Amino acid sequence: QVQLVESGGGLVQAGGSLRLSCAASGRTFTTYAMAWFRQAPGKEREFVVAISWSGGSIYYADSVKGRFTISRDNAKNTAYLQMSSLKPEDTAVYYCAATYTTTPVMGRMTQPLKYDYWGQGTQVTVSS
């Protein structure tokens, strides 16, 4: 079992930055692929980015490419999402997700059903 806890959300003006953290506990963090999803009111959960267990493979949604950066520190059992040049349309609840997989192809890991563990979410609000 893996427990995930997100933090770092908040209110920011358009063009600003935020860094989200996802702290994992339970099983060995290094064997899990991690991802961030987001869900705006009235919309389906949307893939944002995924990172392989080693950090060597990363896949971004087109909507955040060039603005968001994912990273992980396996020694700290933590994944991060650095968000820059934020837009009002980035407003959503952001969820951290994890699953055991050795695949290096993160482009195959964009569906919520691929992930077994989820955090409770953290709200990000971008004002115009």
N, C-alpha and C positions, 0 to 999 in steps of 0.2 A: 504494500500500500504506500502511496505517495501523497503527501499533503502539500498543497501549494497556497501561498499567501502573497497576494499582490499589495504593493504600496506605491505611493508617489503620485497618485492622481491629484487633480485639483482644477482650479480655474486659471486660465491664462488668456492673454490677449492674442489675437491673430498675429502671426509672425514670431511668436514666442516659442519657448522650449520647455519640455518636461522630461524627466527621466523616471520611468517606471521600473520597479524591481519585482522579482518573483522569487521568493525564498521557498526552497523545497526541503522537505524532511521525510524520513521514512527510508525507502530503499536507496540503493546506490544511484546517485544523481547522474553519474557519468555514463550510465547505460541508456539514458533517456533522451530522445529528441524533445525539444521544447518549441513552443509556438505561442504567438499572441494572436488573439482574435478580438473583434470588437462588435458591439451591438448597439445600434442607435434605436431610439423609441420607434416602435412600429415596423422595424426592419429585421431581417434575418441576421443571424450571426455571420460576420464577415471575416475571412482570413486576412491577416496583416503580414505575418512573417513567420518563418520556421527556421530553426537551426539544428544541425545534427549533433549527436552526442559529443563529438570531438570539436565542434565549432568550425570544422573545415568546409561544411556545405551550408549555404544560407539561400533562402528563396524569399523574395519580397513580392507582395502584391504591387501591381503597377501604380496604384493610387498613392503609395507611400514611398516608392523607390526614389532614392536621392534625398529624402527628407528624414527617414527613420533609419536607425541602426540598431540591430540586435547584437548582443554579446552574451557570453556566459563565463562564469568563474566556477569551475567544478570544485575547486578547493573550498569555496564558500557556499556551495550548493545554491547558487543564485544566478538567475538570468536577468538581463536588463534590456530595456527598450528606450533608447534615446530618441526623442521626438523633437524635431526642429522645424522651423517654418510652418508652424501649425496653422491650420485653416478651420473655419467654423464647421466645415463638413467632417472634420476629424472628431467632433464631439460624439462621445459614446461611452458605454461601459467597456473597459478593456479587461479581457480575461487571459490569464496565463493557462497553458495546457501542456500536458506531458504524456508521452507514451514510450514504451520500450520498443525500440527498433534499431536495427543496425544499418538500415538503408542509408546510403549517402545522397540519395536523390530527394532533396527536400521539396522539389516541385510536385512530388507525388503525395505530399503530406499537407494538402491545403483544405481537406474536408474535416469538419468537426468530429465526424464519426471515427476518424482515425485515432483520436486521442482518448485515453482512458481516464485521465485525471484532470481536474479543473480547479482553479481557484475561485474565490467568491466574487471577484471582479473589483475594479476600482474606476471611479467616475473621472472622466476627462471632459472638461467643458472649455471650449474655445470661443471667446466672445469676439464679435466683429468690431 
